[in-house]
Amino acid sequence: MSTHTGEALKFLQKPRYFLILLLGLLTIIQLTACGGSKHPSKQINNNFRLVSIDYDEDTNGSIDNKFYYEYDIDGNNIKIENSDFNNKSLSFATMKAFDKNKNLIKKTDQLTHPKANQTTLLRQWIYTYNQSGQKNSERYEDFKNNQYQYWVEKKGVRTSYSKSGEIISSNRFTSDDAGNKLRELIDSNQDGTADIEINSTYNRAGKLLTKTTSDLHNSSKPKLYHEIRSYDSNGNIVQKITSQPSKNTDKNITNYQYTYDAHQNILSSSTIYKTANKQARIDKRLYVWEEVLPIAFFNNPINWAGTGCKAGSVSISGSNTASLSILFDNYDAGKNSKTGLTRSACSFSIPIKIPSGYKITHLTADWEGYVEGKGEISRKYFLSGQAHTAWLKNTYHEPEGGNFMIRDKINQAALSSSCNGGMFNLRVDSQLKITGEGSYAAIDSTDLHNKVQLSLQFRACKY
């Protein structure tokens, strides 16, 4: 027996070292037997910040794609770098800088060629802010495509300039008390007349909910762009839907979706792009296109009836998507109400399209409103041609006035059990009334908050 062999046997006679070796061998065997995992592997630092994510896309046990994250002393994410190990000649990074108030003041995209030891600057954004923390200027330059944008805001006017300093357009805007822009008028031709109008709404935290851009000179196709955003309970954006509507429908729809871990680190960002003729998904992490299966969605509500939703008093956003918003202009009851009634009602139908081979897993309706004094809201849901369900009722007593939000989980067996697909009409009946003298209740969008939000989730059936 050689000296080296004897030393090795003495080493293995110690139980803890033998256990370490055994665990190592089992790990090697497991990796060999199972291969890699398509699910990302992430690393978190002591402050629960995301440090890196590894992706094994072909599940062969080796890393194909890696993301690195860096933070400053205040916890701001100052760098995101993406290394593609299948293409070792390229590395993409986004660099960020922040001021003492944590406002983003500079962002740069760059491409690095490790083999050539060369870095190419792609794009750059520079921002400034006023004393209230609102952004008042932005300079953007795309070095690769030779594009330049620069605007400055002062006293309710945003002026855009060319690189040579010439005025390109002027915007006049109105803001709320928090500085959020509610309405913008753009004079792109510099003739003293507004050509474009932008209207925006925000939630109570000041986050953008909707944005609509309209062409004031085109009555046949007034809407140029529409955007809807939704957030989770932590304020993270989870979905952004943009569309370029025609006169009657939303033809081009882009659905951005985001996921986060338990510590609010973003894990994924994907995009579903849909036109009248095609659908595709963009995985922003890999920058590739792939075909996706058809999706379930809401169509525009129909069959409106009731004192709370007379013709022309309801606004709809999110048609042909999985998230539908309904804003009412005069759905109220009680003292000084627009309807002049102590009880108001609204009924309507929502067509839901479900592809064959799919079924609904979650269907919810969020009602947001306001009560001052005593009030009650009732609602029920049923499919056209089927038996009515029982009323759902909520009563409120708010002497000083207060907002409310109700979430209804809608259970319809025909939507959640059948896999045949089709177009289903979901009937919604609702009533709003006051139950105390001098009270007021509303699901009215005057303050840009109160509305009804319907959302659905779906999955493929397993045969």
Secondary structure, 3 states (H helix, E strand, C coil): CCHHHHHHHHHHCCHHHHHHHHHHHHHHHHHHHHCCCCCCEEEECCCCCEEEEEECCCCCCCCCEEEEEEECCCCCEEEEEEEECCCCCCEEEEEEEECCCCCEEEEEEEEEECCCCEEEEEEEEEEEECCCCCEEEEEEEECCCCEEEEEEEECCEEEEECCCCCEEEEEEEEECCCCCEEEEEEECCCCCCCCEEEEEEECCCCCEEEEEEEECCCCCCCEEEEEEEEECCCCCEEEEEEEEECCCCEEEEEEEEEEECCCCCEEEEEEEEECCCCEEEEECCCCEEECCCCCCEECCCEEEECCCCCCCCEEEECCCECEEEEEECCCEEECCCCCCCCEEEEEEEEEEEECCCEEEEEEEEEEEEEEEEEEEEEEEEEECCCCCCCCEEEEEEEEEEEEEEEEEECCCHHHHCCCCCEEEEEEEEEEEEECCCCCEEECCHHHCCCCEEEEEEEEECCC
